[in-house]
Amino acid sequence: MSNRAWMPLHIENYLSDTGHLTATEHGAYMLLIMEYWRKGGLPTDEKLLARLARMSPEQWAESRDVLAAMFVDGWRHKRIEAELAKADEIISKRKAAAVKMHSKRSANAEHVHSKCSDTGGYTDNQEPLTSGSKEPSVRAPAKPTPRNALEKVLDRERSLAVIEHRKRKRAPLTLHAAELLAKRLALFADPNAAADKMIEKGWQSIEPTWDGVPPLATEPGSTRPPDYPLNIPPPDRARDLWQRGLWQNATWGPPPGEPGCVIPEPIQREWLASRGTKIAGHEEAA
């Protein structure tokens, strides 16, 4: 018996094989193959088969031969038996892999316990680690996650809430999507409030141009030089976003220091000086 709660159904094959069945016969056939999947076979008692198919004696007498033609001798179904064998093989392999992993972990735990129970002294065959000894391997740094990207602009609670919200919308965040969303949230004076609004409205993302969004980042006292672009946040805010890697090329154009950047050159030079770099393609006058 297969212990699977779901059954594969190949729609194209099913419709091709059952185009001659009536609606009642479709229902009866589905009930029979689902019972076959659950129990690994069907009984040979035709009264019991009729009950499993939810058919009256009259309906069974009329449709029995049509339904039987969908099976082979003894109400066997070759396709389902092949799928059952495949499913059981997968289950067996997974169980074996789980047992192997558990055994390996147990062995590692026993090894660590044995080493930790040592009093700290060296046995005859042990020597302290010296400069010439082989150093233990160092673990590679963990890969960044969508949560890491969101927490550049959101607190932990909001980051988790946004990730859960996107899962409920059946649009889970990839790392790249989280980075793009973090850039949008960073445009707002209070990114956490923007995230709350996004969840409240059921949006997958948020844009400054949408109705009802929180105010954008415009710090009190921030001023724009006469030639400063209006579509880019004030200089203090824009510099902060640029330094944090949240510059939005698609909206604001190339970042400071790159050809085509619309930030006035004196402001660019000031920002770049803090990094010890210069505007690309520009040379200092001799």
N, C-alpha and C positions, 0 to 999 in steps of 0.2 A: 504493500500500500504506500502510495506517495503521501507525504505529509505537507504538501504545498497548499497554501491558501488561495492561490491564483492559478489560472490555466491559460497558456498561450493560445490565441485565436488568430489564425492567419486569414484575414478578411477576404482577400482575393480568392484564395483556395476554397474557403467555405462557400462563398457565393457561387463560385463556378461549379462546385459539387452538389449544391442544394437548390439550384434554380428551378427544379421541377416540383419542389415540395409546396404544399399549401401552408397558409399561416399556422394552422393547427399542427401540422406535421413539423414545421420549423420549431415550434415550442417544444413538442415532444422529443425531437431529436436533440435539441440543446439540453433538455433535462437529462436525457440518457447519457450523453457524453460527459456532462458535468458529474453525474454519479459515477461514471467510469473513471474519471480523473480522481475523484475522492477515494474510491474504494479499490482502484486498480483493476476493475472488471465489472461485468454485469451478471446478475443471476440468470439461470436458464429457464426458470419458471415464468411463463408468459403472463400469467395473472399478475405476478409481482412486477413484471416489466411494464404492464399496462398501468399499474398504480404509480410506478415511478414516473411514467410519461404523463400522468394526470389525464388519462383518457378513459372514457367509458367503454364498456365491452363492445358496444356498437362501433365507436370510433376506432378502437383497436382492431376489430375485425376488418374494417375498411382500409386502414392505413398500415396494418402490420407488415405486409409484404414489401411495401415501399420503404418503410423504415429498416426492415431486415436487410434490404439491398445495400444499405449504407455500411453494413458490418460484414464480417466473414463468418464462417461456421462457428456456432457456439456463441454468437453475439460478441465476437472479438473485433477490436478496432486497431488495425496496424499502425495508423498514424499516431493515435493516442499512446499506444504502447511504446512507440519510438520516443515520443516526447517525455513519457514517464521515465524511461531508461536514461534519457539525457539529464532530466532533472535530478534523478537519484544519484547519477554520477557526479554532478556538480556539488550536491549536498555532501557526498562522501569525501570529495576532494577538500571542501571547505572544513569539514570536521577534522580531517587528517592534518590540514595546515594549522588549525587551531590547537590541536594536541601537540604538534611539533613546536609551535611557538611557546605554548605553556611550558613544555619540558625545557626549552632553551632558557626561558626566563627563570624557571626554578633553579636550573643549574647555575645561572649567573648570580642569582640571589644567594645561593649556598656558598659560592666562591667569595662573594663580597663579605658575607657574614664571617667566613673563616678568616679572612684577612683582618676584618675589624676586631675580631676577638683577640688578636695578638696583643700582648702587653706593651708592645712598643720596642722591645729589644730585638736584636738580630739573632737568627739561628746560625748554625755553622755554615749553612749554604747561602746565607743572605748577606748582601753588602749594601751599605747606604748608597743612595744616588749621588754620584759625583759629576763633575763637569764633563767627564768623558762618557757618562752613561747615556743610554738612549732615553730621551725624554718622552713622557706619555703623550699620546696624540691629543691635539686640541680640537674640540668640536667646531664645526663651521658655524658662523653666525646664523641665527634663525632668519628665514625669509620673511620679508615684510608682508603684512596681511591687510585686507580692507580696513580692519579696525585701526591698525597703525596709521593708515592714511587719513582716516577721519579724525583721529585724536590729535592731529596737527592743528585742527581748528575747533574741535568740539571737546566737551568733557567726556569722561568715560561713560556716564549714564546715557548721554545723547547718542554717542557713537553706537552703543549696543542697541539702543532703541531704533536707530536708523537702519541698522543691519537687519533687525527682526522685522521692521516695517517692509523692507524690500523683499524679504522672504515671503511675507504674507501676500505681497503683490505678485508673487511668482516671478520676480525679477531679481534674484540674488545678486549682490554686488561682487564683481571681480575686483582685483586690485586696481586695474586701470580705471574702471568706472568709479571706484571710491575716490581715486585721486582727482578725477574730473569734478565729482560732486563736492569734494573739499574745496576746490578752487571757487566754485560757485558760492558756497556757503561763506567763504572768506570775504566776499564782497559786501556782506551785511555788517551793520554796526554790532549786532549781537548774533553771531553764527548759531548759537544754541537756540535762540528764539526763532531763527529761520528754519532750523531743523524741526522744531516743534510745529511750526506752521505747515511745513511740508507733510508731516505725519497727520496732522489734523485734517488737512484738505485731501489726503489720500493721494498726493502727488508722488511720482517716482523721483522727481528732481525739483529744482526751484530756480526761477530766473528773476532778475531784478525788475523786468518789465511786466511781470504778471500782477494782476489785481490782488490787493489784500496782503501783499508781502510786507515784512518788517522794513524799517528804514535802512537805507544803505549806509556804508561806513563813511561818514563825513564828520570828522572830529571837530568839536568846537574850536574856533580860532584857526582852522586850516584855511589857507588861502591858495589861490591859483594864480601863477604869473599870467600876464596877458596872453602869451603865446602857448599856454599850457592846454593840452587837448581836454575837451569837456567830457569825453566818453571814458576817461581814465580817472580812478579815484584821486583825491588830493595827494600832493607829493609825499607827505609823511606816510599816509596809508599805502600808497603805491610802492614806496621804497620798502616798507615792511613786508608786503606780499612778495616782492621781487627777491628779497633776501631769504625768505622762507621757501622759495621755489614754487610759489603759487601764482606766478605771472600767467595771464591768460592770452596766449598768442593769438587765438582765433578771434578774440574780441578787441584786444588792444594793439595788435601787431607785434613785431619783433621786440624782444626785451632790451633794456638798456645795454649799450655796448655793441649791439648788432646792427648791421646796415638796415636802414629803413625804419628804425625806431623813431617814433614821433615825439618822444620826450625832448624838450629843449636841450641842446648840447651842454650848456653850463650845468644843468641839473644832472645830466648823465655823468659828466666828468666828476662831479662831486660824489655821486654814489659809487662810481667805479674806483675812485681814489681810495675808498675804504677797503677795497679788495686788492689794491695795488695793480689794477689793470687799466686799460685805456680803450677808447672807442675803436672798434675794428676798422682798419683801413686808414686811421688818422696817425700822423706822425707829428711829434713835437717840433715846433719851429727851431731852427738851429740858432 
